Amino acid sequence: MINNYDKIANYYDRLSRLVFFKSQVNAQIHQLKYIPENSRVLIVGGGTGWILEELAKVHPAGLHIVYVEISAKMIALSKVRNVGANTVEFVNMGIEDFSSSLSFDVISSPFLFDNFSERRAWLIFEQLDDLLKEDGHWFFVDFSLNGEQGKWWKSIFLQVMYVFFKLIRIVEASELIDMEPYFKRANYRITDSQFYYGGFIRALIYHKENKLA
């Protein structure tokens, strides 16, 4: 099954910290303070669920979280996390198969779009955009090749990563899709931007503007 991290679920966090130290973690933790109280939050591809414990530190109660993750092993690891008094619905499926009658105040998609081909990335973007309320926030964290500083090593690093994931057959993508134009076309505005790991990881908070504005 593509874009499924079952094969490395048990040591994914250790591998991430070995390579990126705490950059991937810090990029996501920084954004949590921007979640309003009593929000409905959709987390897509949250991995082992450590983010749920960090969320509970910021909001010990009041959040309704829908946690969509394709890896059954990641879901199992996530279910034993301390989520405080927040409500968490675990959904074990690929985001492309997910549907909901709910609309969300916040969507978090950490390192999601680097898994997909351009065609599928666009379809998933549209799907998630439909689930986010107007005036809602989209927490976007992913690798970035934007900017000239260090672009050569970032490109090499990224290709090595894709080769590794192709060898163990867990991702479909072979190149990174720049998602910023998608957000611009859909009338999102950047309200916070942070770089980590020498600019290789970028954390953005997008505000969904009124499309009639």
Backbone hydrogen bonds, N-H to C=O, Kabsch-Sander energy under -0.5 kcal/mol:
donor,donor_aa,acceptor,acceptor_aa,energy
3,N,170,I,-0.9
4,N,1,M,-0.8
8,I,5,Y,-1.1
9,A,5,Y,-0.6
9,A,6,D,-1.0
11,Y,8,I,-1.0
12,Y,8,I,-0.6
12,Y,9,A,-0.8
15,L,11,Y,-2.3
16,S,12,Y,-2.7
17,R,13,D,-2.3
18,L,14,R,-2.1
19,V,15,L,-2.0
20,F,16,S,-3.2
21,F,17,R,-1.3
23,S,20,F,-2.3
26,N,22,K,-3.3
27,A,23,S,-2.2
28,Q,24,Q,-1.0
28,Q,25,V,-0.6
29,I,25,V,-2.5
30,H,26,N,-2.3
31,Q,28,Q,-0.7
32,L,28,Q,-0.7
32,L,29,I,-1.1
33,K,30,H,-0.5
34,Y,31,Q,-2.0
35,I,32,L,-1.8
39,S,36,P,-0.9
41,V,39,S,-0.6
41,V,64,H,-2.7
42,L,106,V,-2.6
43,I,41,V,-0.6
43,I,66,V,-2.8
44,V,42,L,-0.5
44,V,108,S,-2.9
45,G,43,I,-0.6
45,G,68,V,-3.1
46,G,68,V,-0.5
49,G,46,G,-1.2
52,L,49,G,-1.6
53,E,49,G,-0.8
53,E,50,W,-0.6
54,E,50,W,-1.6
55,L,51,I,-2.5
56,A,52,L,-1.8
57,K,53,E,-1.1
58,V,54,E,-1.2
59,H,55,L,-3.4
62,G,85,A,-0.6
64,H,39,S,-2.4
65,I,63,L,-0.6
65,I,87,T,-3.5
66,V,41,V,-3.0
67,Y,65,I,-0.6
67,Y,89,E,-3.4
68,V,43,I,-2.8
68,V,66,V,-0.7
69,E,67,Y,-0.6
69,E,91,V,-2.4
72,A,70,I,-0.6
75,I,71,S,-2.2
76,A,72,A,-2.2
77,L,73,K,-2.0
78,S,74,M,-2.3
79,K,75,I,-2.1
80,V,76,A,-0.5
80,V,77,L,-0.7
81,R,78,S,-1.7
83,V,81,R,-0.9
85,A,60,P,-3.4
86,N,83,V,-1.5
87,T,63,L,-2.6
88,V,86,N,-0.5
89,E,65,I,-3.0
90,F,88,V,-0.6
91,V,67,Y,-3.1
91,V,89,E,-0.5
92,N,90,F,-0.5
93,M,91,V,-1.3
97,D,94,G,-1.8
98,F,95,I,-1.2
104,F,131,L,-2.9
105,D,40,R,-2.0
106,V,40,R,-1.7
107,I,137,H,-2.3
108,S,42,L,-2.9
109,S,139,F,-2.4
111,F,141,V,-3.6
112,L,109,S,-1.2
115,N,112,L,-1.7
116,F,113,F,-1.1
121,A,117,S,-2.6
122,W,118,E,-2.1
123,L,119,R,-1.7
124,I,120,R,-2.5
125,F,121,A,-2.4
126,E,122,W,-2.3
127,Q,123,L,-2.0
128,L,124,I,-2.6
129,D,125,F,-2.7
130,D,126,E,-1.9
131,L,127,Q,-0.7
131,L,128,L,-0.7
132,L,128,L,-1.0
132,L,129,D,-0.7
133,K,104,F,-2.9
135,D,208,K,-2.5
136,G,133,K,-1.9
137,H,105,D,-2.4
138,W,206,Y,-2.6
139,F,107,I,-3.6
139,F,137,H,-0.6
140,F,138,W,-0.8
140,F,204,L,-3.0
141,V,109,S,-0.5
141,V,139,F,-0.5
142,D,202,R,-2.0
144,S,200,F,-2.4
151,K,148,E,-1.8
154,K,150,G,-2.0
155,S,151,K,-2.3
156,I,152,W,-1.9
157,F,153,W,-2.8
158,L,154,K,-2.7
159,Q,155,S,-2.0
160,V,156,I,-2.3
161,M,157,F,-2.2
162,Y,158,L,-2.4
163,V,159,Q,-2.4
164,F,160,V,-2.4
165,F,161,M,-2.5
166,K,162,Y,-2.2
167,L,163,V,-2.3
168,I,164,F,-1.6
169,R,166,K,-0.9
170,I,165,F,-2.2
171,V,165,F,-0.6
172,E,115,N,-1.1
173,A,115,N,-1.5
179,M,177,I,-0.8
182,Y,179,M,-0.8
183,F,179,M,-1.6
184,K,180,E,-2.2
185,R,181,P,-2.3
186,A,182,Y,-1.4
187,N,184,K,-1.6
188,Y,183,F,-2.2
189,R,207,H,-2.4
191,T,205,I,-3.1
192,D,205,I,-1.0
194,Q,203,A,-2.4
196,Y,201,I,-2.8
200,F,196,Y,-0.6
200,F,197,Y,-1.5
201,I,196,Y,-2.3
202,R,142,D,-2.9
203,A,194,Q,-3.1
204,L,140,F,-3.5
204,L,202,R,-0.5
205,I,192,D,-2.3
206,Y,138,W,-2.7
206,Y,204,L,-0.5
207,H,189,R,-3.3
208,K,136,G,-2.8
208,K,206,Y,-0.5
209,E,187,N,-1.9
209,E,207,H,-0.8
213,A,210,N,-1.8
